[in-house]
Amino acid sequence: MVSTLRWSDGLELLDQTKLPHDIAYVRCNTGSDVAGAIKAMIVRGAPAIGCAAAYGVALDARRFSDEAPQHFDERMENSFALLANSRPTAVNLAWALGRMKSLLYHERNAGKDDLSKVAKLLLEEAHRITNEDISANKAMGGYGADLLKDGQRVLTHCNAGALATAGHGTALGVIRSAIAQGKKISVYAGETRPWLQGSRLTAWELMQDNIPVTLIADVAAGYLMSEGSIDAVIVGADRIAANGDTANKIGTYQLAVLAEKHGIPFYVAAPTSTVDLSTPSGRHIVIEERDAAELTSFAGRRTAPENVQTRNPVFDVTPADLIDAIITEKGISMKGDHPARLVALVSG
């Protein structure tokens, strides 16, 4: 499997806008480069965005390390603000930036004016965040794999695989781990309009690993559930509120409603860094809306009437009572246990 992001005296990001046809990397040398790549969807997926943002901080710290300490501090504040504003919904971005900022403040408040050493420490922290993400995904996969039974057919939405993380994946990581246990698991991938992360990314990623995958139109999920073709649904998350309400790619909520109707378990897989205990419920999650052109055009050709009104929210919120289990690297929170259990998992 190709790497989503890699360090080579600068950050290289797999350009996910070009998959599945081309494998190409975009090089980022500044925090602004990273913020632009996040906005342009070159890198996407909450954990991967967090890792990329951490490297963006490290890049700017290295770039500004020759400046006077006061100017360095001012430039770093601007860097944090620029990266924080690149995507509003995924909490991993704020989490990673908060971790980098805490380290920077600790070093600067300790009177360390050797800014090259501070920059080195920030780069080491970015590496640490990335390696911890891979470890968390593998631990999460182990917990989640126990929920899947041999022979099950699992529906997933968007892409919550290695491409959305530093490696292994969240929702797809659970599937990978179940297969590693010897279970025969097959996957239905919803196409995930309007960016087609399911058809462009998930289908491609699973085929690279020879995992059986069948691509379906998003609107076919209800029919497949009604005919008994789906045994479980598993998705990732961009932000999980303290009560267990979960923001994920638009279309997730309706899958949870359909799963409840048909008695199919609905699982969310995400690291504890995605749990935002400062957000009480899903009503407090800011939902990003993107450009209308994503809906009115396809493959560079306009498909809708000129001047048609549009709404393009790119996330929705699934209420906690529709989620049978939230799988993290520290354990599982089952339905009904979410608020207290999530607090315990994050705190532990």
Secondary structure, DSSP 8 states (H G I E B T S, - for coil): ---SEEESSSEEEE-TTSTTT---EEEE-SHHHHHHHHHTTSS-SHHHHHHHHHHHHHHHHHHTTTS-HHHHHHHHHHHHHHHHTS-SS-HHHHHHHHHHHHHHHHHHHTT---HHHHHHHHHHHHHHHHHHHHHHHHHHHHHHHTTS-TT-EEEE-S--SGGGSSSS-SHHHHHHHHHHTT---EEEEE--TTTTHIIIIIHHHHHHTT--EEEE-GGGHHHHHHTT---EEEE--SEEETTS-EEEETTHHHHHHHHHHTT--EEEE--GGGEETT--SGGGS---B--THHHHEETTEE-S-TT-----B-EEEE-GGG-SEEEETTEEEETT-HHHHHHHHHH-
